[in-house]
Amino acid sequence: MKRLDSAVSTQTQHHARPAALALTHAPATVLSARWLASLVLLTLLCFWVWPAHAQEDDVPARVGRLADVQGKVWLYDTEASEWIEAGRNRPITTGDRLSTERGARAEVRIGSTILRIDGNTEIEVTRLDDAHLNVQLHSGHAAAHA
């Protein structure tokens, strides 16, 4: 029995050495793979976060909405360079122009401020942010309630 035990322990020792050698080389490969994976992940994260950060700069700080529409109300689309029909609850921000036909009415809500626009009127929101609301009346009648 002793001979069997020594044979087993000799085999265990012989098998332990190559395994130990394999373990000493494995962490370097594993670390290299982890480092490469981390580098790839960091690069992808940079490409994902950077456009999101750039888009945040384009989002207006404050936005109103077209709360009520009666009759035909038009919004000037600067990208298409034409007037399009404005629907209820449409966001309104700096640079937007609204126009109402004769007999139409519109109401724009910006926080607690209400801007009522009569028929046959054209307005332009020239500045809308946390501190300012500037509206230019091109023609017609409008009333603001703060």
C-alpha positions in Angstrom: 0.0 0.0 0.0 2.8 2.4 0.7 4.1 1.8 -2.7 0.7 2.6 -4.2 0.6 5.8 -2.1 4.0 6.9 -3.3 3.1 6.2 -6.9 0.0 8.3 -6.5 1.8 11.1 -4.9 4.6 11.0 -7.5 1.9 11.2 -10.3 0.2 14.0 -8.5 3.5 15.9 -8.2 4.3 15.3 -11.9 0.8 16.5 -12.9 1.0 19.4 -10.5 4.1 20.9 -12.1 2.7 21.3 -15.6 -0.6 22.6 -14.2 1.3 25.1 -12.2 3.3 26.2 -15.2 0.1 26.5 -17.2 -1.4 28.7 -14.4 1.6 31.0 -14.4 1.2 31.7 -18.2 -2.6 31.8 -18.1 -3.0 35.1 -16.0 -0.9 37.0 -18.5 -3.1 35.9 -21.4 -6.3 36.5 -19.4 -5.0 39.9 -18.3 -4.1 40.8 -21.9 -7.6 39.7 -23.0 -9.3 41.6 -20.2 -7.2 44.7 -21.0 -8.1 44.5 -24.7 -11.8 44.0 -23.9 -11.7 47.0 -21.5 -10.0 49.1 -24.1 -12.6 48.2 -26.7 -15.5 48.8 -24.2 -14.0 52.2 -23.3 -13.7 53.2 -26.9 -17.3 52.2 -27.7 -18.5 54.0 -24.6 -16.7 57.2 -25.8 -18.4 57.0 -29.2 -21.8 56.4 -27.5 -21.5 59.2 -24.9 -20.0 61.9 -27.1 -23.0 62.1 -29.6 -25.4 62.1 -26.7 -23.5 65.0 -25.1 -23.6 66.9 -28.4 -27.3 66.4 -28.7 -27.9 67.8 -25.2 -26.5 71.1 -26.4 -29.1 71.3 -29.2 -32.1 70.7 -26.9 -33.8 74.0 -25.9 -33.7 74.8 -22.2 -37.4 75.7 -22.2 -40.2 74.7 -24.5 -43.8 75.8 -24.7 -46.7 74.0 -26.3 -49.6 74.8 -28.6 -52.3 74.2 -26.0 -55.4 75.1 -28.0 -56.1 75.3 -31.7 -59.4 76.6 -33.3 -59.5 76.8 -37.0 -56.4 76.8 -39.2 -53.1 77.5 -37.4 -49.9 77.3 -39.4 -46.3 76.8 -38.3 -43.3 77.9 -40.5 -41.0 74.9 -41.1 -37.5 76.4 -41.6 -36.1 73.1 -42.9 -38.7 72.8 -45.7 -39.1 76.6 -46.1 -42.9 76.3 -46.1 -45.9 76.7 -43.8 -47.3 73.5 -42.3 -50.5 73.0 -40.4 -49.8 73.1 -36.6 -51.6 70.6 -34.4 -52.6 70.8 -30.8 -49.8 70.0 -28.2 -47.0 70.7 -30.7 -43.8 72.0 -28.9 -43.0 75.7 -29.5 -39.5 77.0 -29.0 -37.1 79.8 -30.1 -37.3 80.5 -33.8 -40.9 79.1 -34.3 -43.4 81.2 -36.3 -47.1 80.8 -35.9 -49.8 82.2 -38.2 -53.6 81.9 -37.8 -56.2 82.3 -40.6 -59.1 84.7 -40.3 -61.5 83.4 -37.6 -59.0 81.0 -36.1 -57.4 81.2 -32.6 -54.5 79.6 -30.9 -53.2 79.4 -27.3 -49.5 78.8 -26.5 -48.6 77.8 -22.9 -45.1 78.3 -21.7 -44.9 77.4 -18.0 -47.5 79.7 -16.3 -47.6 82.2 -19.2 -50.4 82.0 -21.7 -50.1 83.6 -25.1 -53.5 83.9 -26.9 -53.3 84.5 -30.7 -56.3 86.0 -32.6 -57.3 85.2 -36.1 -55.3 86.7 -39.0 -52.2 87.0 -36.8 -48.5 86.1 -37.2 -46.1 85.8 -34.4 -42.5 84.7 -34.0 -40.8 83.4 -30.8 -37.5 85.1 -31.0 -36.1 84.0 -27.6 -37.3 81.3 -25.2 -35.2 80.1 -22.3 -35.3 79.9 -18.5 -35.0 83.7 -18.1 -36.6 85.2 -21.2 -39.7 85.0 -23.4 -39.5 87.3 -26.4 -42.2 87.2 -29.0 -42.4 89.4 -32.1 -45.9 90.3 -33.4 -45.6 90.5 -37.2 -49.3 91.2 -37.7 -52.7 90.9 -36.0 -53.5 90.7 -32.3 -52.1 88.7 -29.4 -52.4 88.8 -25.6 -50.1 87.5 -22.9 -51.1 86.5 -19.4 -48.3 85.8 -17.0 
